[in-house]
Amino acid sequence: MNRTSPHYMVIEHSPWLSTWFENCSYIKIPIEEFDLKTISFTYGDSMPAFSPTINDGKEYRKKLYTYDEILKVIEKYGLPQDWNDDGKYGPERYIETHIWSDETINKYRYQEENI
């Protein structure tokens, strides 16, 4: 089932996001479980990535990536949480993942509800 708004996730663990809530937890879902045609990515959070007020000339601003494309960006710049978890070097602290299907997500929801 395709969605009109995505499930928001991130690539790899983000220490900074883990500080948002007490007793925070996360799940890891292997990329192989997804139909790659139902996923898009932004290098950093999509809000600052597409913000008209951030005009620093970084090539990954105002761009949405496919899986193969984001791998090339990661190869070039690394994971933001590895070099900018504290936000000292800009707004990118993780790679945002947009899941445009419920199929894989529902498998994990079901498991969680039955624990």
N, C-alpha and C positions, 0 to 999 in steps of 0.2 A: 504494500500500500504506500503510495507516495503522499507526501505531506505538503501543505501550503506554507508551513513554517517548520524549521528544522529542530531536531534535538541538538543541543549544543554540547560538545565534548572538547577535549584537548588531546594533543599527541603527547604521550608520556605523562608522568606524574609532575604536577606543578606544586612545588613547596609553598609558593605564595598563595595559591588558591586554597591550600589546606589550612591556612590561618584564618579563613573567613568564618569558620564555625568551630565550636568546641567538639572534641571527639570526632573529627572529620575522618572520612574514609573515602576510598575510591575503588573503582573496578577497572580491570584491564581487559579489553576485548581485542583479540587479534584481528588485524586488518583483513585477514583471509576470510573472516566470517561475514564481511560486508560485500555487497554488490558495489564495486567501485564507481559505477555510474550514478550512485545515489549519495555520493559524498563530495563535499567541496571544502576548501580550506582557506583561511587567511593567515598570513604570517603576523601573529599578534591578534589581539581581540579585534573583531570586525568593526566595532564602533570607532576606535581611533584609526584603524586601518583605512576607513572610508570617510573620516572626518574632514570637512572642508577647511578646518582651522589648523590641521597639521600638514605643513608644506615643507618638509625637510628634505625632499628630493630622493628619499630612499626608494629604490626600485620596486619594493614589494608593497608600497602604499597603493590603495585604490585598486587592488587586484584580488580576484578570486581564482583559486588554483584547483586543478585536478590532482589526483594522487601522484601521478608521475611528475607533474610540475612542482608540487610542494617538496618532493624528494630532492629535486635539483636545488631548490632554495635552501633546504636544510643542509645539503652538502656544502653549499657556498657560505652560509652564515651560522650554521649550527642551530641548536635548540635555544630559544630565547631564555628559558629557565636556567640554562647552563651559564649564560653570560650576563643575564640581566634580571635575575629573580627579584632583586630589590627595586627595579624600575629606575635605577640611576642613569641609564643610558637611553631612556625613552619609554614609550608606552607598551612596547612589545615584551611580554613576560611569558608567553606560551603561544603555541600554534592552535588557533581555534578550528574545530572540526564541526562541520554542519552535516548532520545525518538526515537525509530527506526521505527516509523510509522507516516504518515501524518494525519491519521484519526481524532484524537481528536484535534490536532493543527489546522487543517483546519477549524474546527468549530469556533475557536477563531479568526482566521484570517478573516473569512467572517464577523463576527460581527464587528470587528474593522473597516473594509473597508466600512461598511454601517452606521457608526456613523456620 
